[in-house]
Amino acid sequence: MSQFWSPGVRELTPYVPGEQPADQVIKLNTNENPYAPAPGVGKVLRDYATSHLRLYPDPASTALCQALAKTYEVPDDSVFVGNGSDEILAFAFQAFFRHGAPLDVPDITYSFYPVYARLYDIELRQHPLNAQWEVDLDALASAGDRSGIVFANPNAPTGHAHTLAALETLLRRVTDRVVLVDEAYVDFGAESAAPLTERYPNLLVIGTFSKSRSLAGIRLGYAIGSPELIEGLEHIKDSFNSYPVDRLAERAGIAALEDTEHFHACRDSVIATRERTRTRLEALGFHVLPSEANFLFAKHATLDGGQLFAGLRKRGILVRHFDKAGLSNFLRISIGTDDEMDTLIETLEVLCG
């Protein structure tokens, strides 16, 4: 620990990303899409004039915001884009949740939320999932004085998603603070809450191009909300980095949005493979939580999750293992290609004996 660090840095426990190995392995640990981006993205990369890179990008990413507004059928001034959804989450924590009251979150969810809370000195009030491993929206709505509410829908790492009707019930009850819905995985079977943003000015929906658009390597995220919320994000952005989205990323994002046929084909393939893999895992003795994401959260009836994780890793298959109370027997398994999932199942058949 450096003597030059500030006290605040010394107290942080950073987010731990999934392993990114240099060796050739079957990588089912970071919820990346197993399929290539839309062909139009490749054309953008091949044809882009490098002379344009001498110029700064549009600080407002106007063309990309307009493309997102068209995709989600919302006004142009209801869209914000950033360098990945994690950056936008960081902006939102700074912009909306520093009210001196607790921020309400599920106790099992995306592990970056506690990191941001600690970074920005925001008190967290964590609520257990219900008996079905679902985010307890009633508990979130029933909490007392708050600075806001944050949860992922579908939730990570569990995979369950609430309906729009359930989200709207929450929004009718919570009107005084921002409700942030993180929709990183929404395209794999859930409903986006973006249409609700025009009726509920305190709703902020955050999404990403990393999962269903196959652009994890380009770093693009977006937010949809009332113009007041978008302006708050812009205040933070312009106080931190006025140019978070580069010229090439903006063009690639637009190309990905325009190819709806490719998007639907890849999404449908992931969903079909997920359900087929669920059935095969259950036949091996796994309990698999219902998932509307591009991953499955599963634990074996008798075998230790840590040992299964290690056994898979030794054989060149990476999954995610959370070594913490209540989760240590679970594996989070990203959905890969059919061939990759076949290899996973064949390897588990050996490990499960």
C-alpha positions in Angstrom: 0.0 0.0 0.0 1.6 3.3 -1.1 2.6 5.9 1.4 1.3 8.5 -1.1 -2.3 7.2 -1.2 -5.0 9.3 0.4 -6.9 7.8 3.3 -10.0 7.4 1.1 -8.1 5.2 -1.3 -6.7 3.1 1.4 -10.3 2.2 2.6 -11.5 1.2 -0.9 -12.2 -2.4 -1.8 -12.2 -2.3 -5.7 -14.5 -4.3 -7.9 -12.8 -7.5 -9.1 -13.5 -8.1 -12.8 -13.7 -11.5 -14.3 -10.4 -13.1 -15.4 -9.2 -12.2 -18.9 -6.7 -14.9 -19.7 -4.0 -14.7 -22.4 -4.2 -18.4 -23.0 -6.7 -20.1 -25.3 -9.6 -21.2 -23.0 -13.4 -21.5 -23.1 -14.4 -18.3 -21.6 -17.7 -18.4 -19.8 -16.9 -16.0 -16.9 -17.6 -12.5 -18.0 -21.0 -12.6 -19.8 -19.6 -11.6 -23.1 -21.7 -12.4 -26.2 -20.4 -15.5 -28.1 -21.3 -14.0 -31.5 -19.6 -11.3 -33.5 -21.1 -7.8 -33.7 -23.3 -6.8 -36.6 -21.5 -6.9 -40.0 -21.9 -3.1 -40.2 -19.6 -2.7 -37.3 -16.8 -4.4 -39.2 -17.5 -2.1 -42.2 -17.1 0.9 -39.9 -13.8 -0.3 -38.6 -12.5 -1.2 -42.1 -13.6 2.1 -43.8 -13.0 4.6 -41.1 -10.7 7.4 -42.2 -7.9 7.6 -39.6 -7.4 11.3 -40.4 -10.6 11.9 -38.5 -8.9 10.7 -35.3 -7.0 14.0 -35.1 -10.2 15.7 -34.1 -12.1 15.5 -30.8 -15.4 13.7 -30.9 -18.8 15.3 -30.5 -18.9 15.8 -26.7 -22.7 15.1 -26.7 -22.5 12.1 -29.1 -25.5 13.5 -30.8 -25.8 11.0 -33.6 -25.6 8.0 -31.2 -28.1 9.6 -28.8 -30.5 10.1 -31.8 -30.1 6.5 -32.9 -30.8 5.2 -29.3 -33.8 7.5 -29.1 -35.2 6.0 -32.3 -34.5 2.5 -31.1 -36.3 3.0 -27.7 -38.9 5.5 -29.0 -38.0 8.2 -26.6 -37.2 11.9 -27.1 -33.6 12.8 -28.1 -33.1 14.8 -24.9 -33.9 11.7 -22.8 -30.7 9.9 -23.8 -27.2 10.0 -22.5 -24.2 8.0 -23.6 -20.9 7.2 -21.9 -17.7 5.1 -21.9 -19.5 1.9 -20.8 -22.5 1.6 -18.5 -20.1 1.4 -15.5 -19.0 4.9 -16.2 -22.6 6.1 -16.4 -23.4 4.3 -13.1 -20.5 6.1 -11.5 -21.9 9.4 -12.8 -25.4 8.6 -11.5 -24.1 7.7 -8.0 -22.5 11.1 -7.9 -25.4 13.0 -9.4 -28.3 11.5 -7.6 -27.5 9.6 -4.4 -25.4 11.9 -2.2 -28.4 13.1 -0.1 -27.1 12.1 3.3 -29.6 9.2 3.5 -29.1 5.5 2.7 -29.2 4.2 -0.8 -31.4 1.1 -1.0 -30.0 -1.9 -3.0 -30.4 -5.7 -3.0 -27.8 -7.5 -0.9 -27.0 -9.9 -3.8 -26.6 -7.9 -7.0 -23.9 -6.3 -9.2 -20.9 -5.9 -7.0 -19.9 -2.6 -8.4 -22.7 -0.8 -6.5 -21.0 -1.1 -3.1 -17.7 0.0 -4.6 -19.3 3.2 -6.0 -21.1 3.8 -2.7 -17.8 3.5 -0.8 -16.0 5.7 -3.3 -18.5 8.5 -3.0 -19.2 8.1 0.7 -22.8 6.9 0.2 -24.4 4.8 2.9 -25.9 1.5 1.6 -29.0 -0.1 3.0 -29.0 -3.7 1.7 -32.2 -5.8 1.4 -32.2 -9.6 1.1 -33.6 -11.3 -1.9 -36.9 -13.1 -1.4 -37.3 -16.8 -1.0 -37.3 -17.3 -4.8 -34.0 -15.4 -5.1 -35.7 -12.4 -6.6 -35.1 -8.7 -5.9 -37.6 -7.8 -3.3 -39.2 -4.7 -4.8 -41.7 -4.4 -1.9 -38.9 -4.2 0.6 -37.1 -1.6 -1.5 -40.2 0.5 -1.7 -41.1 0.2 2.0 -37.8 1.4 3.3 -37.8 4.8 5.1 -35.9 7.9 4.3 -33.6 7.2 1.3 -31.2 8.8 -1.2 -32.5 6.5 -4.0 -32.9 2.9 -5.1 -30.6 0.9 -7.4 -31.1 -2.6 -8.7 -30.3 -4.6 -11.8 -33.2 -6.1 -13.9 -32.5 -8.9 -14.7 -30.5 -9.1 -11.6 -26.8 -10.2 -11.6 -25.7 -12.8 -10.7 -29.0 -14.5 -10.2 -30.8 -13.8 -13.6 -34.3 -13.1 -12.5 -36.2 -10.1 -14.0 -39.3 -8.3 -12.9 -42.2 -7.4 -15.2 -42.9 -3.8 -16.3 -46.1 -4.0 -14.2 -44.0 -4.8 -11.1 -41.6 -2.0 -11.8 -44.5 0.5 -12.3 -46.0 -0.5 -8.9 -42.6 0.4 -7.3 -42.5 3.7 -9.2 -46.0 4.7 -8.0 -44.8 4.2 -4.4 -41.4 5.9 -4.8 -41.6 9.4 -6.3 -39.3 11.5 -4.2 -35.9 10.0 -5.2 -34.2 8.5 -8.3 -35.0 4.8 -9.0 -32.1 3.5 -11.1 -32.8 0.3 -13.1 -29.6 -1.3 -14.5 -30.6 -3.2 -17.7 -27.3 -4.7 -18.8 -29.0 -8.0 -19.6 -32.5 -6.9 -20.4 -32.5 -8.1 -24.1 -32.2 -11.8 -23.2 -35.8 -12.2 -22.2 -36.9 -9.2 -20.1 -38.8 -6.0 -20.8 -37.0 -2.7 -20.9 -38.4 0.0 -18.5 -37.4 2.7 -21.0 -41.1 3.4 -22.0 -41.8 4.2 -18.4 -39.4 7.1 -18.3 -41.8 9.5 -19.9 -44.4 8.9 -17.1 -42.0 8.7 -14.2 -39.5 11.5 -14.2 -37.4 9.9 -11.3 -36.7 6.7 -13.3 -33.3 6.3 -14.8 -32.7 3.3 -17.1 -29.1 2.3 -17.8 -28.0 -0.1 -20.6 -24.9 -1.3 -22.4 -23.7 -2.3 -25.8 -21.4 -5.0 -24.2 -23.9 -7.8 -24.0 -26.6 -8.2 -26.6 -24.8 -5.9 -29.1 -21.5 -7.8 -28.8 -19.4 -4.7 -28.2 -17.8 -5.3 -24.8 -14.4 -4.3 -26.3 -15.6 -0.9 -27.6 -17.0 0.4 -24.3 -20.4 2.0 -24.8 -23.2 2.5 -22.4 -26.3 4.6 -22.3 -28.9 6.1 -20.0 -32.6 6.9 -20.7 -34.5 9.2 -18.4 -36.2 12.5 -18.0 -34.4 15.6 -19.4 -33.8 16.7 -15.8 -31.9 13.4 -15.0 -30.0 13.5 -18.3 -28.9 17.1 -17.5 -27.6 15.9 -14.1 -25.5 13.3 -15.8 -24.2 15.8 -18.2 -23.2 18.1 -15.3 -21.1 15.3 -13.9 -19.7 14.2 -17.2 -18.6 17.8 -18.1 -17.0 18.1 -14.7 -15.0 14.9 -15.3 -14.4 14.2 -19.0 -16.2 16.1 -21.7 -15.3 13.5 -24.4 -16.1 10.0 -23.0 -17.2 8.4 -26.3 -14.7 8.4 -29.1 -15.5 8.9 -32.8 -15.0 5.3 -33.8 -17.1 3.9 -30.9 -20.0 6.2 -31.8 -20.1 5.0 -35.4 -19.8 1.4 -34.3 -22.7 1.8 -31.9 -24.9 3.3 -34.5 -24.1 0.4 -36.9 -25.0 -2.1 -34.2 -28.3 -0.4 -33.5 -29.3 -0.3 -37.2 -28.9 -4.0 -37.8 -32.0 -5.3 -36.0 -32.0 -8.6 -37.9 -28.5 -9.5 -36.6 -29.4 -8.4 -33.1 -32.5 -10.6 -33.0 -30.7 -13.6 -34.5 -27.9 -13.5 -31.9 -30.2 -12.8 -29.0 -32.5 -15.7 -30.0 -29.5 -18.1 -30.3 -28.2 -17.2 -26.9 -31.7 -17.7 -25.3 -32.1 -21.1 -27.0 -28.6 -22.2 -25.9 -29.3 -21.0 -22.4 -32.5 -23.1 -22.1 -30.9 -26.2 -23.6 -27.9 -25.8 -21.2 -30.3 -25.4 -18.2 -32.0 -28.7 -19.0 -28.6 -30.5 -19.3 -27.3 -29.0 -16.0 -30.5 -30.1 -14.2 -30.0 -33.6 -15.5 -26.5 -33.6 -13.9 -27.9 -32.7 -10.5 -27.7 -28.9 -10.6 -30.3 -26.5 -9.2 -30.5 -23.7 -11.8 -32.2 -20.4 -11.0 -34.6 -19.1 -13.7 -32.7 -16.7 -15.9 -33.7 -14.0 -18.3 -30.0 -13.0 -18.9 -27.1 -14.4 -20.9 -25.9 -16.5 -18.0 -27.1 -19.2 -15.6 -26.6 -19.3 -11.8 -26.4 -22.9 -10.7 -25.3 -25.1 -7.7 -24.9 -28.8 -7.6 -27.0 -30.8 -5.1 -23.9 -32.4 -3.5 -20.7 -31.1 -4.9 -18.8 -28.0 -3.7 -18.9 -25.0 -6.0 -15.3 -24.0 -5.4 -14.1 -27.5 -6.3 -16.2 -27.5 -9.5 -14.8 -24.1 -10.4 -11.3 -25.3 -9.9 -11.9 -28.5 -11.8 -13.3 -26.6 -14.8 -10.5 -24.1 -14.7 -7.9 -26.8 -14.7 -9.5 -28.2 -17.9 -9.5 -24.8 -19.7 -13.0 -23.7 -18.9 -13.6 -20.4 -17.0 -16.8 -19.7 -15.1 -17.4 -17.3 -12.3 -17.3 -18.3 -8.7 -18.2 -15.9 -5.9 -16.5 -17.0 -2.7 -18.8 -15.3 -0.2 -21.4 -16.4 2.2 -24.6 -17.7 0.6 -23.1 -17.9 -2.9 -20.0 -20.1 -2.5 -21.7 -23.2 -3.9 -23.0 -21.4 -7.0 -21.3 -21.0 -10.4 -22.3 -18.2 -12.7 -22.0 -19.6 -16.2 -22.0 -17.3 -19.2 -23.7 -18.6 -22.3 -21.3 -19.4 -25.1 -21.7 -21.1 -28.5 -23.4 -24.5 -28.7 -20.0 -26.1 -29.1 -18.6 -24.4 -26.0 -21.6 -25.4 -23.9 -21.3 -28.9 -25.1 -17.7 -29.0 -23.9 -18.8 -27.6 -20.6 -21.5 -30.2 -20.1 -19.1 -33.0 -21.1 -16.5 -31.8 -18.7 -19.1 -31.5 -15.9 -20.2 -35.0 -16.6 -16.7 -36.2 -15.7 -16.4 -33.9 -12.6 -19.8 -34.9 -11.3 -18.9 -38.6 -11.7 
